[in-house]
Amino acid sequence: KPKVPTNFEEDTWSVLKSAIAAVFLKQPVSCSLEDLYQ
């Protein structure tokens, strides 16, 4: 069974928050769309 990193939730929310903010501000998203999908 694969182990999830201890800070997985915090890191994931951080990436999603920055992507959402970029969309609302009509700025380019800093990470790839594939990373967001995962």
Secondary structure, 3 states (H helix, E strand, C coil): CCCCCCCHHHHHHHHHHHHHHHHHCCCCCCCCHHHHHC
